[in-house]
Amino acid sequence: MNQKQAKELVRSRLSDKRYEHTLNVRKMAVKLAKRHDADEDRAALAALLHDAAKEISKDEMRAIMKAHPEYAEGGEERPTPVWHGICAAILARTEWGVEDEAVLSAIACHTAGKPGMSKLDKILYLADMSSAERDWPGVNKLRRLERKDLDAAMLMALKQTNDFVLSQDKPLDPMSKAAYDDIQAQVEARAAKP
C-alpha cells in the first residue's frame, strides 16, 4: 500500500475532523522523521493509517482482535482506548497489504507506547500528540522538545497521557507505564555515561 492508497482508504473510513487530524499527524511525522534522520515515507504511511480503525464500534474491534489473536497482543485485556491502534495495525497487515513491520508496530503502539519503542514508534506517538490541531496545555513545550530529543519528548508525552488517564479515574494501560519506565531507564543510562 502506498501513501496515495492509504489516503484514499482513510478518507473513506473517517469523519472530516478525524481525517484532518490524520493529515496533520502525517505532516508532523514527516517533519520529525526529517529532523531525526528516519524514513519519511514510512512515517507518512504509519501516520495515514494510525487512526484507520478509530471510528468502528468496540464490537467490531473486539471481532478483529478475536479473529487475529496472533497480532492482537492481548489487546482485549487492555483499556478500550488503545484498541483502535491494535486493530488498525491488524487490518493494515491482513487486509490492506502492509508488510513493513516497523510501520505496523508504530500504528499498533501509537496510543500507549510500549517498551523498546523504535525511532518510528516514537515519531508517530509524538506526531499524534503534537499535530497542528492539538492545543492541550504544554503542547508547545512538547513541540520544542521533540525537535531536540525524542526520548525526553516521549517521557513528557507519556507522563502527560498517563496523568490525564489517571485524572479521569480510568485504568492505565500497563504498556504506557512500561514504555515510560523503559525510556526513563535509557535516558538515565545515557546521562550516566561519561
Secondary structure, DSSP 4 states (H G I P E B T S, - for coil): --HHHHHHHHHHHS-HHHHHHHHHHHHHHHHHHHHTT--HHHHHHHHHHTTTTTTS-HHHHHHHHHH-HHHHTTGGGS-GGGHHHHHHHHHHHHTS----HHHHHHHHTTTT--TT--HHHHHHHHHHHHSTT---TTHHHHHHHHHH-HHHHHHHHHHHHHHHHHHTT-PPPHHHHHHHHHHHHHHHHHHH--
